[in-house]
Amino acid sequence: MALDVRQAAPAHARQRPRREITTAFVVSRIAVLAVAAAILLYAAPPLAATGSWVALGLLCAVSAGIAYLYLTRRFIPAKYLIPGTVFLVAFQVFPVVYTLTTAFTNFGDGHRGDKAAAITAIETGSVRQAPGSPEYTLSAALRGDELVFLLVDPATKRVSLGAADGLTPLAGAQVGVTGKVLSAPGLTVLKAPEAAARGPEITALAVPTADGVIKANGLSRAVEGKAGLRYDAACDCVRGDGGTWTADESQGYFVNAKGEHLAQGWQVNVGLDNFARVLTNPTISGYFAGVLGWNLVFALASVLGCFALGMGVALALHHPRMRGTKVYRIVLILPYAMPAFAMLLVWRDLFNRDFGLINQLLGAEIDWLGQTGTARLGVILVNIWLGFPYMFLVTTGALQAIPRELTEAASIDGATPFKAFRRVTLPLLLVALTPLLISAFAFNFNNYNAIALTTDGGPFPADSPQVGGTDLLITYTFRLAFGAGGAQFGFAAAISVFIFAIVAVISAVAFRRTRKQEEVYA
Amino acid sequence: MKMTLRHVFVLLVCAFAVFPILFVVSAAINPMGTLASTDLLPAGASLHNFANLLTSDTYPFGRWFFNSVFIALASSFASLLLSMFAAYAFSRMRFAGRRVGMMALLLIQMFPQFLAIVTIFMIFTEVTELYPAFGFNTVWGLLLLYLGGALGVNTWLMKGFLDTVPKELDEAATVDGATHAQIFWRVIMPLVTPILAVTALLAFIGTMSEFLMANVFLRDPESKTLAVGMFGMIAGDHRNANFGMFAAGTLITAVPTVGVFLWLQKYIVSGLTAGAVKG
């Protein structure tokens, strides 16, 4: 029977008669086209309305590509890979690549937007109430759909209309006893609750005047303010408050003669500066070896510990005469079923010196998370507790796939049970589970939560408070990047590149080794 | 004798597994409901914390529970399908970039995802303006985001399983005139129900306890998931006072997962059987 198949297959492939068009074929094609068209119809109008032509073009190209892919008979692997890949590219690859590009910029607090945004922020940030300017009584009104201010000068009782394009005198308005405008020709004056509903719009409206802007101060007052700092395009500098700050495109700041800069800057390319900072930063390079060492120990101990414990119980339960396996299995996956972040916080309390349960049970007064040695043991123990049920689940399955004949043959040949396990079962298990072990290693190498929610890197030695006893590379470098200097995303991204390189190299080496093993055993 | 040893060992591990959970149970039924008053054995037993939690005005726990279960079910089902498609192509077809593609799936997991959240936040700020139905505070947007992780370690797991399904089955079907789609749906899918059950469980658990992304994404109390909502419950100075409610919530969170496990258990044992062979 099998022989027939093999003979027939090549012959069939050579002639390859054009398959008839079945109902399923037609229906599936129509469905694909309908889905592509529906996405296009849903997604296109908002893009067109906001004028995002690049995005619109991309959307059309992707939809057309997908429609073509599923209409043609070619590119069969792509038909199966594209659905997952679209999401992968949009929500994992793109964010990661974009993050990597920020490693070459100074993106971070003070450098979030472009230069124009920085100038606006500097100018509006420096607005102070102009000395001697009137405090207007404000009424908000609508001119058509547009929000405008009706401003009454308390001294002259003159009414002006302020809009985003400037201030104009208004005639014919009726002013009430409170000084607010009651009605005005051609305008709808908003009542207090209506105005309150438009609070953010009212706050945002700035009415430009000859030398400043009028802005609302609450809902019924408006004042004229003058910007203390003004940008001058001629010298590409900011003047005011008795100083001049010139734009420095290499730093993304306005800098004065003394080298001081204004707080608000903009995003510029800094080349490899961030990478150089990682390598030359004395706080990073000074502790790097120690932290990397502990980081490796943590990741390896977590993975191997989880694997050993998970495999141990899986082996113990893997016996034809073993009773109660169902109940045991449910109990054993419980740690995995509880939300991990919640249990990390619970474990932290269990280790507490004063009211922690572990000390109560042992009758001890050990400051578990307060000493480097015990804290390290503690976080590894917690991580094993969280991770071993996963390893238990996957080994249980892998074990049952190994034919019993193999171990039986080994024991007939005189192997002890341990030898049979060491030489037969374990290699076969490793072949099956290596990709999972490697990805578990990568996950634990960067296990930010496991440290941040338990010890937060501590305990910190008194003489070098920057790096704690349980700090991983990721927790301690991110504390530098998001610590005292505000969030420095560019710097953090450069750090991530280094960490990524370390993990990838270690994983690649491990992977190559097991590939060789697989050729031997599989 | 040997059997006894096995039982002793497994019981010890079970004790290790259960000990922190007992503490949570004790905190949950502790009538005082604070962290400081909680012991391994509770001073009294009451369902006070559970009642508080379910009737709370500040914390819409029922809503969070529904959100979490809905997102976890929908996203594990959809990502299962996407992942299965990819595993089928990787296992059964030979094409340029196959090995590179598989390695890339493993590599992308190694980047500290934590950082990419800034970018994801920026992407969805745009999306929220253009398509509010998929923006912040919506389950649909979060679902899309989770589907980004559909291809990953689970694809490797499934591909390993598919490699063990004899190729002769597909070949026989091809000879009978079946298309690749018919082979996928009629031949392969029925054979891989077990591994689907396993990956479904892994994906379900992963989504239920996912916190980092959801925390950025869901701000509105009504739209939160259990992980995000309960974290807010003990954030800051509410820690001690709300601990009983928090513990009760943690226990209730585990209920759907254990339920899914019980439902899938019969498939899982046989599913992992062949599943993990030949990564």
Boltz contact constraints between the chains, C-beta under 6 A:
constraints:
  - contact:
      token1: [A, 5]
      token2: [B, 171]
      max_distance: 6.0
  - contact:
      token1: [A, 5]
      token2: [B, 172]
      max_distance: 6.0
  - contact:
      token1: [A, 5]
      token2: [B, 175]
      max_distance: 6.0
  - contact:
      token1: [A, 8]
      token2: [B, 175]
      max_distance: 6.0
  - contact:
      token1: [A, 9]
      token2: [B, 171]
      max_distance: 6.0
  - contact:
      token1: [A, 46]
      token2: [B, 130]
      max_distance: 6.0
  - contact:
      token1: [A, 76]
      token2: [B, 180]
      max_distance: 6.0
  - contact:
      token1: [A, 77]
      token2: [B, 89]
      max_distance: 6.0
  - contact:
      token1: [A, 77]
      token2: [B, 93]
      max_distance: 6.0
  - contact:
      token1: [A, 77]
      token2: [B, 95]
      max_distance: 6.0
  - contact:
      token1: [A, 80]
      token2: [B, 85]
      max_distance: 6.0
  - contact:
      token1: [A, 80]
      token2: [B, 88]
      max_distance: 6.0
  - contact:
      token1: [A, 80]
      token2: [B, 89]
      max_distance: 6.0
  - contact:
      token1: [A, 81]
      token2: [B, 86]
      max_distance: 6.0
  - contact:
      token1: [A, 81]
      token2: [B, 89]
      max_distance: 6.0
  - contact:
      token1: [A, 83]
      token2: [B, 82]
      max_distance: 6.0
  - contact:
      token1: [A, 83]
      token2: [B, 85]
      max_distance: 6.0
  - contact:
      token1: [A, 84]
      token2: [B, 82]
      max_distance: 6.0
  - contact:
      token1: [A, 84]
      token2: [B, 86]
      max_distance: 6.0
  - contact:
      token1: [A, 84]
      token2: [B, 150]
      max_distance: 6.0
  - contact:
      token1: [A, 84]
      token2: [B, 151]
      max_distance: 6.0
  - contact:
      token1: [A, 87]
      token2: [B, 147]
      max_distance: 6.0
  - contact:
      token1: [A, 87]
      token2: [B, 148]
      max_distance: 6.0
  - contact:
      token1: [A, 87]
      token2: [B, 150]
      max_distance: 6.0
  - contact:
      token1: [A, 88]
      token2: [B, 148]
      max_distance: 6.0
  - contact:
      token1: [A, 88]
      token2: [B, 151]
      max_distance: 6.0
  - contact:
      token1: [A, 91]
      token2: [B, 145]
      max_distance: 6.0
  - contact:
      token1: [A, 91]
      token2: [B, 148]
      max_distance: 6.0
  - contact:
      token1: [A, 92]
      token2: [B, 108]
      max_distance: 6.0
  - contact:
      token1: [A, 92]
      token2: [B, 148]
      max_distance: 6.0
  - contact:
      token1: [A, 95]
      token2: [B, 116]
      max_distance: 6.0
  - contact:
      token1: [A, 95]
      token2: [B, 119]
      max_distance: 6.0
  - contact:
      token1: [A, 95]
      token2: [B, 120]
      max_distance: 6.0
  - contact:
      token1: [A, 96]
      token2: [B, 111]
      max_distance: 6.0
  - contact:
      token1: [A, 96]
      token2: [B, 116]
      max_distance: 6.0
  - contact:
      token1: [A, 98]
      token2: [B, 119]
      max_distance: 6.0
  - contact:
      token1: [A, 99]
      token2: [B, 115]
      max_distance: 6.0
  - contact:
      token1: [A, 99]
      token2: [B, 116]
      max_distance: 6.0
  - contact:
      token1: [A, 99]
      token2: [B, 119]
      max_distance: 6.0
  - contact:
      token1: [A, 313]
      token2: [B, 10]
      max_distance: 6.0
  - contact:
      token1: [A, 313]
      token2: [B, 13]
      max_distance: 6.0
  - contact:
      token1: [A, 316]
      token2: [B, 6]
      max_distance: 6.0
  - contact:
      token1: [A, 316]
      token2: [B, 9]
      max_distance: 6.0
  - contact:
      token1: [A, 316]
      token2: [B, 10]
      max_distance: 6.0
  - contact:
      token1: [A, 328]
      token2: [B, 10]
      max_distance: 6.0
  - contact:
      token1: [A, 331]
      token2: [B, 14]
      max_distance: 6.0
  - contact:
      token1: [A, 332]
      token2: [B, 17]
      max_distance: 6.0
  - contact:
      token1: [A, 333]
      token2: [B, 261]
      max_distance: 6.0
  - contact:
      token1: [A, 334]
      token2: [B, 17]
      max_distance: 6.0
  - contact:
      token1: [A, 334]
      token2: [B, 21]
      max_distance: 6.0
  - contact:
      token1: [A, 335]
      token2: [B, 17]
      max_distance: 6.0
  - contact:
      token1: [A, 337]
      token2: [B, 254]
      max_distance: 6.0
  - contact:
      token1: [A, 337]
      token2: [B, 257]
      max_distance: 6.0
  - contact:
      token1: [A, 337]
      token2: [B, 258]
      max_distance: 6.0
  - contact:
      token1: [A, 338]
      token2: [B, 254]
      max_distance: 6.0
  - contact:
      token1: [A, 339]
      token2: [B, 209]
      max_distance: 6.0
  - contact:
      token1: [A, 339]
      token2: [B, 227]
      max_distance: 6.0
  - contact:
      token1: [A, 339]
      token2: [B, 253]
      max_distance: 6.0
  - contact:
      token1: [A, 340]
      token2: [B, 209]
      max_distance: 6.0
  - contact:
      token1: [A, 341]
      token2: [B, 211]
      max_distance: 6.0
  - contact:
      token1: [A, 342]
      token2: [B, 250]
      max_distance: 6.0
  - contact:
      token1: [A, 346]
      token2: [B, 20]
      max_distance: 6.0
  - contact:
      token1: [A, 357]
      token2: [B, 23]
      max_distance: 6.0
  - contact:
      token1: [A, 357]
      token2: [B, 40]
      max_distance: 6.0
  - contact:
      token1: [A, 394]
      token2: [B, 276]
      max_distance: 6.0
  - contact:
      token1: [A, 396]
      token2: [B, 272]
      max_distance: 6.0
  - contact:
      token1: [A, 397]
      token2: [B, 272]
      max_distance: 6.0
  - contact:
      token1: [A, 397]
      token2: [B, 273]
      max_distance: 6.0
  - contact:
      token1: [A, 397]
      token2: [B, 275]
      max_distance: 6.0
  - contact:
      token1: [A, 397]
      token2: [B, 276]
      max_distance: 6.0
  - contact:
      token1: [A, 398]
      token2: [B, 276]
      max_distance: 6.0
  - contact:
      token1: [A, 400]
      token2: [B, 273]
      max_distance: 6.0
  - contact:
      token1: [A, 401]
      token2: [B, 273]
      max_distance: 6.0
  - contact:
      token1: [A, 401]
      token2: [B, 274]
      max_distance: 6.0
  - contact:
      token1: [A, 401]
      token2: [B, 277]
      max_distance: 6.0
  - contact:
      token1: [A, 432]
      token2: [B, 276]
      max_distance: 6.0
  - contact:
      token1: [A, 432]
      token2: [B, 277]
      max_distance: 6.0
  - contact:
      token1: [A, 432]
      token2: [B, 279]
      max_distance: 6.0
  - contact:
      token1: [A, 434]
      token2: [B, 279]
      max_distance: 6.0
  - contact:
      token1: [A, 435]
      token2: [B, 156]
      max_distance: 6.0
  - contact:
      token1: [A, 435]
      token2: [B, 279]
      max_distance: 6.0
  - contact:
      token1: [A, 439]
      token2: [B, 109]
      max_distance: 6.0
  - contact:
      token1: [A, 439]
      token2: [B, 153]
      max_distance: 6.0
  - contact:
      token1: [A, 442]
      token2: [B, 109]
      max_distance: 6.0
  - contact:
      token1: [A, 442]
      token2: [B, 110]
      max_distance: 6.0
  - contact:
      token1: [A, 446]
      token2: [B, 112]
      max_distance: 6.0
  - contact:
      token1: [A, 448]
      token2: [B, 114]
      max_distance: 6.0
  - contact:
      token1: [A, 474]
      token2: [B, 112]
      max_distance: 6.0
  - contact:
      token1: [A, 489]
      token2: [B, 118]
      max_distance: 6.0
  - contact:
      token1: [A, 492]
      token2: [B, 115]
      max_distance: 6.0
  - contact:
      token1: [A, 496]
      token2: [B, 112]
      max_distance: 6.0
  - contact:
      token1: [A, 496]
      token2: [B, 115]
      max_distance: 6.0
  - contact:
      token1: [A, 500]
      token2: [B, 111]
      max_distance: 6.0
  - contact:
      token1: [A, 503]
      token2: [B, 110]
      max_distance: 6.0
  - contact:
      token1: [A, 504]
      token2: [B, 110]
      max_distance: 6.0
